[in-house]
Every structure is written in C-alpha cells, then in structure tokens.
Amino acid sequence: MTKPSADRQPTLAELAGKAAPPQGGVPAALCCEPYWRQIPDASGGERLPQPEKVDVAVIGSGFTGLSAALTLVRAGRSVAVLEKDQLGAGASTRNGSQLGSGNQKFHVKTLIEMFGELKAKALLLEGVAMLDYIEELIRVEKLDCHFGRCGRFRGAVRPAHYDAMARDMEDLRKHAGVESFMVPKEDQHKEIYTDFFHGGSVLPDDASLHPGLYHHALVTRLRDSGAVLLEETPALGIEADGREFVVSTPAGPIRAANVIAATNGYTRGFDRYLSRRIVQVPSSVIVTETVPQQTIDALMPAKRMYGNSARVFFYFRAAPSEPRLIWGGRVGRMVRANTPHAFGHLAADMLRVFPDLGAVKATHGWTGQIGYTFDELPHLGKTPKGIHFAMGYCGTGVTRSTYFGHKIALKVLGDPKGRTEFDDITFPTHPFHFVADRAVPVVESWYRVKDSYT
Ligand SMILES: Cc1cc2nc3c(=O)[nH]c(=O)nc-3n(C[C@H](O)[C@H](O)[C@H](O)COP(=O)(O)OP(=O)(O)OC[C@H]3O[C@@H](n4cnc5c(N)ncnc54)[C@H](O)[C@@H]3O)c2cc1C
C-alpha cells in the first residue's frame, strides 16, 4: 500500500463504497506511511554506538520518552532512548494532532462520582496545567511545530447530547475555571459548514500542532544535548539487582541506574506488570489530496479542531500547512487486510459530515495503537520491580504524554515537583486482561449500537 501513484488513489466516494471504481482500473491504493512523517529536511541522524552504561534508559521514543529524556539531559543525566523501530514509530507520529487538557474523557459529574469533588477538581486543574506545560515547552525550547490555540468544536450527534454537553461545560467552568461556549444548531455554520450536527460546544483554548514536526524538533534538541537515541533497539527484558537495572537488547546489555518505560499502546513483552494493565486499541486516520483553500475556508470557517459527541468518536481538522483534510476514528473491521477497504468507514463518516467531497481523493491511510487502561485514566509511577513508567493516555495523549514524561523524569531525579494528582490512583489490571485486546472490536460494536439509540 505504500507510495501509490496518484491515478490509483481512490476518491472518498469509492473508498466509502458509494461509487464504483473506474472500469478496468488498477486496484485503488493509499500511502500507509503517516502524512505527518513527510518532513522535507529531516535527516536520519548519526547512528551512535550503544552505550554500556547510562544514568537512565528510556524505553520508547514517542512524546513520553522524548519529553522524559529532555528533562533528564537538561538536569545533566546521561540518557539512552531505546526504540524498537524507527524513532517515533508509535502513536506520536500517527495521531490526529488535537490537543486538549484530557478533561473531556469523563463528564465532570462522573469524575466527581468517582473521586469526590475535591480530588476531581484537582485532576481537572492538572489537566489544564498539562496544556499550559506543552505550550511553554514548545515556546522555551523553540520547537517549530505549528502549535496554536485554535480551539475545538465538538458536534452533538443527537439533540440530547447538546444539552448534556452544555451541562458538562458549565461544570467544567464551575470546578476548573475552563471557559467554553455552546453553539446552537442555527449558528453552527459559523463554526462548520454542515447540518450533520445538532449544535455543539467550543473549548476555545484547546490547541493543535504538527506531530511530525513536534517529534522531529524534540529529537533534534535531544541529539544536540548529547542524549543517545537508539533506533531498531528493542528492550527485550529488564532485570534489577537492587543496585541497578540491566536492559537486554539484541546488541547486548545496557546498565542503568534507572529505567523509564514509555511504551504506551505498544507495551508488550518486556514487563509483565505493565502488559497486564495496558489494552492495545488500534485507531486509524486518513488524509485527502490538497483541495482548493476556499473549500477548507468554507467547510471549516472557524479553523478549529473538530470532533463529535458519539461513544465511537471521529475527529478531523485541516492540515496545518496545506489545504487537506485529516480525519481519524476507529479502525475498520477489515483492518487486518491492510487495504483501502480498511479505511472505508472513515471516508463514509467524512461524507456524512461533508457530503460534497465525494470526488476528492484520499492519499494516506494508516493505523496506530492507543494505550487504553481499565479505568480510562492515565498512570505514572513505579512497577514492583522499580521500573518507572508513564502511559495509558486512552487516545488523548499528545498533551498528557509530554507532561507525564516530564513528571516521571522529575520523579527519577527525586525532585518534589514530580508530584502529581495521579500519584495515588491505583493502576488497575483485570482478571481477563489477556483477552482484552481481542475484546476491543466487540466493545466497539456494542458502543456503535448504543450510539445509534442514545
Ligand atoms: C490514530 C491515533 C490518533 C490519535 N489522535 C490523538 C489526538 O488527536 N490527540 C491526542 O491527544 N492524542 C491522540 N492520540 C494518542 C497519542 O498519539 C498518544 O497518546 C501519544 O502519542 C503517546 O505517546 P507515547 O510516547 O506514550 O507512546 P508512542 O508514541 O506510542 O511511543 C511508544 C514507543 O515505544 C516503542 N516500544 C514499544 N516497546 C518497545 C521495546 N520493548 N523496546 C523499545 N521500544 C519499544 C514503540 O515502538 C513506540 O515507538 C492518537 C493515537 C492514535 C494511534
């Protein structure tokens, strides 16, 4: 599916199964390399020899791992980042690029029921602080990545969702001081040119960036600061002898005073405690060819991030530097086939919102792994073996992984500023954790049924 020629790319209508492909044409194909990785001047970087000993070994080169590594090298520690694939091969360069505080995961009311008012408020406020943190990091480190506080519109897929969202936005303002406003259906075209939604909510302080550029900029800062970034270096196992850790890799062991596991939705194999707590949930994104800028301006006049209110969520935006649409959501039932059919449901969703785009071609389609947890909360801390970890962002992780990476690094440094409101929340497993990955499609289908009734 990689690098197909333009005449093999399917239109959205073809992809959605609403139009037949041209007679006698070759089978349609999409580029499966994430669009975000097309960075013109990105060099592979120098391949450094694997060190025998470091202060901290960080496993995983996504935003959690790189953010942790940056905090550590800035504090004068020697750091090796181990990546089993290419740098940033995981969700960090595969996502939808929508940045929020993570506070939309639960209704405020639900969070209060779970934790009581005081703790819920503290968690909500820390969510807001996370978004401020990533903005500050990008400013201070001069990370060139199209960061902007463009705001997010969330469309109600049912009239009742609009009222529930209004109540939740009011609770968010009351308990965490987060400003928002509701957009009734009759004013919706100021935000988005569709009649698909029954109005929606806007969080004007939510943000966006270009994840490929953000990741590339973090890699560059780390290389300039002397961190060792090791590609195609899987951590096969981690042993602890009470004094130090030994991380085994195919090229030999690395000894480290501390280890940070930053593997999120790709956590399998090297540590049982973590594998039993992370459910791997796949998620997909498609990108269109460039369309006239006027089309983007007309469809998304407010130039925000966009999403819906359903349990089986979809989200979209215009690309940051050229007029394309980027659209993400659940994986298709045929994802294993790795063909354009695997993305047909995303094209179908896009055409339900923007019915006039049927003739526009899709160019890219890819899938990545979200790290889900049994309580739908992110977690950081130490395993019984003493491995530090930060993961489980449940699909809203660009902001949270950056912040949690920083916090876990502060904990390694013994800095009291590493304290978070998430410290005392137990990281749960489940007796049936071993079938959880396989149960994901079943749960998703059930949610789809519920979405069609409530
Ligand atoms: C399709 C999709 C869309 C998303 N959209 C959004 C969005 O719009 N907004 C948002 O906030 N979040 C979104 N997310 C979630 C967000 O991208 C992630 O939460 C975040 O990038 C996690 O970063 P991370 O560094 O923890 O993990 P990752 O970026 O996944 O990095 C983990 C890395 O660990 C490596 N690894 C695993 N095991 C080993 C090992 N044994 N040895 C060495 N390396 C190993 C993997 O190869 C991988 O590169 C999305 C995710 C996906 C998949």
The ligand as a Tripos MOL2 file, in Angstrom:
@<TRIPOS>MOLECULE
LIG
   53    58     1     0     0
SMALL
NO_CHARGES

@<TRIPOS>ATOM
      1 C1         -4.5710    7.0640   15.2390 C.3       1 LIG1
      2 C2         -4.3400    7.8260   16.5290 C.ar      1 LIG1
      3 C3         -4.8890    9.0970   16.6840 C.ar      1 LIG1
      4 C4         -4.6640    9.8150   17.8570 C.ar      1 LIG1
      5 N1         -5.1380   11.0930   17.9360 N.ar      1 LIG1
      6 C5         -4.8490   11.8330   19.0180 C.ar      1 LIG1
      7 C6         -5.2420   13.1990   19.0800 C.ar      1 LIG1
      8 O1         -5.8110   13.7440   18.1510 O.2       1 LIG1
      9 N2         -4.9420   13.8810   20.2140 N.ar      1 LIG1
     10 C7         -4.2680   13.3180   21.2580 C.ar      1 LIG1
     11 O2         -4.0220   13.9920   22.2570 O.2       1 LIG1
     12 N3         -3.8570   12.0360   21.2050 N.ar      1 LIG1
     13 C8         -4.1080   11.2920   20.1180 C.ar      1 LIG1
     14 N4         -3.6650   10.0140   20.0470 N.ar      1 LIG1
     15 C9         -2.8970    9.4620   21.1840 C.3       1 LIG1
     16 C10        -1.4570    9.9760   21.2210 C.3       1 LIG1
     17 O3         -0.8910    9.9270   19.9380 O.3       1 LIG1
     18 C11        -0.6460    9.1040   22.1890 C.3       1 LIG1
     19 O4         -1.2830    9.0800   23.4500 O.3       1 LIG1
     20 C12         0.7780    9.5960   22.4040 C.3       1 LIG1
     21 O5          1.4240    9.8420   21.1800 O.3       1 LIG1
     22 C13         1.5300    8.5590   23.2140 C.3       1 LIG1
     23 O6          2.8980    8.8530   23.2050 O.3       1 LIG1
     24 P1          3.8830    7.8100   23.8510 P.3       1 LIG1
     25 O7          5.2420    8.3640   23.6870 O.co2     1 LIG1
     26 O8          3.4550    7.4780   25.2200 O.co2     1 LIG1
     27 O9          3.6970    6.4720   23.0040 O.3       1 LIG1
     28 P2          4.0860    6.1490   21.4830 P.3       1 LIG1
     29 O10         4.2340    7.3750   20.6730 O.co2     1 LIG1
     30 O11         3.1330    5.1210   21.0130 O.co2     1 LIG1
     31 O12         5.5390    5.5410   21.6200 O.3       1 LIG1
     32 C14         5.7980    4.2740   22.2030 C.3       1 LIG1
     33 C15         7.0360    3.7380   21.5300 C.3       1 LIG1
     34 O13         7.5450    2.6390   22.2720 O.3       1 LIG1
     35 C16         8.1860    1.7810   21.3490 C.3       1 LIG1
     36 N5          8.3870    0.4890   22.0060 N.ar      1 LIG1
     37 C17         7.4590   -0.4070   22.4430 C.ar      1 LIG1
     38 N6          8.0340   -1.4710   23.0180 N.ar      1 LIG1
     39 C18         9.3720   -1.2810   22.9540 C.ar      1 LIG1
     40 C19        10.5000   -2.0370   23.3910 C.ar      1 LIG1
     41 N7         10.3640   -3.2300   24.0040 N.pl3     1 LIG1
     42 N8         11.7380   -1.5400   23.1690 N.ar      1 LIG1
     43 C20        11.9160   -0.3380   22.5480 C.ar      1 LIG1
     44 N9         10.8650    0.4200   22.1020 N.ar      1 LIG1
     45 C21         9.6130   -0.0280   22.3170 C.ar      1 LIG1
     46 C22         7.2120    1.7360   20.1890 C.3       1 LIG1
     47 O14         7.8080    1.2650   19.0030 O.3       1 LIG1
     48 C23         6.7810    3.2130   20.1110 C.3       1 LIG1
     49 O15         7.5650    3.9510   19.1900 O.3       1 LIG1
     50 C24        -3.8860    9.2470   18.9050 C.ar      1 LIG1
     51 C25        -3.3270    7.9650   18.7500 C.ar      1 LIG1
     52 C26        -3.5510    7.2610   17.5750 C.ar      1 LIG1
     53 C27        -2.9390    5.8950   17.4090 C.3       1 LIG1
@<TRIPOS>BOND
     1     1     2 1
     2     2     3 ar
     3     2    52 ar
     4     3     4 ar
     5     4     5 ar
     6     4    50 ar
     7     5     6 ar
     8     6     7 ar
     9     6    13 1
    10     7     8 2
    11     7     9 ar
    12     9    10 ar
    13    10    11 2
    14    10    12 ar
    15    12    13 ar
    16    13    14 ar
    17    14    15 1
    18    14    50 ar
    19    15    16 1
    20    16    17 1
    21    16    18 1
    22    18    19 1
    23    18    20 1
    24    20    21 1
    25    20    22 1
    26    22    23 1
    27    23    24 1
    28    24    25 2
    29    24    26 1
    30    24    27 1
    31    27    28 1
    32    28    29 2
    33    28    30 1
    34    28    31 1
    35    31    32 1
    36    32    33 1
    37    33    34 1
    38    33    48 1
    39    34    35 1
    40    35    36 1
    41    35    46 1
    42    36    37 ar
    43    36    45 ar
    44    37    38 ar
    45    38    39 ar
    46    39    40 ar
    47    39    45 ar
    48    40    41 1
    49    40    42 ar
    50    42    43 ar
    51    43    44 ar
    52    44    45 ar
    53    46    47 1
    54    46    48 1
    55    48    49 1
    56    50    51 ar
    57    51    52 ar
    58    52    53 1
@<TRIPOS>SUBSTRUCTURE
     1 LIG1         1 GROUP 0 **** ****
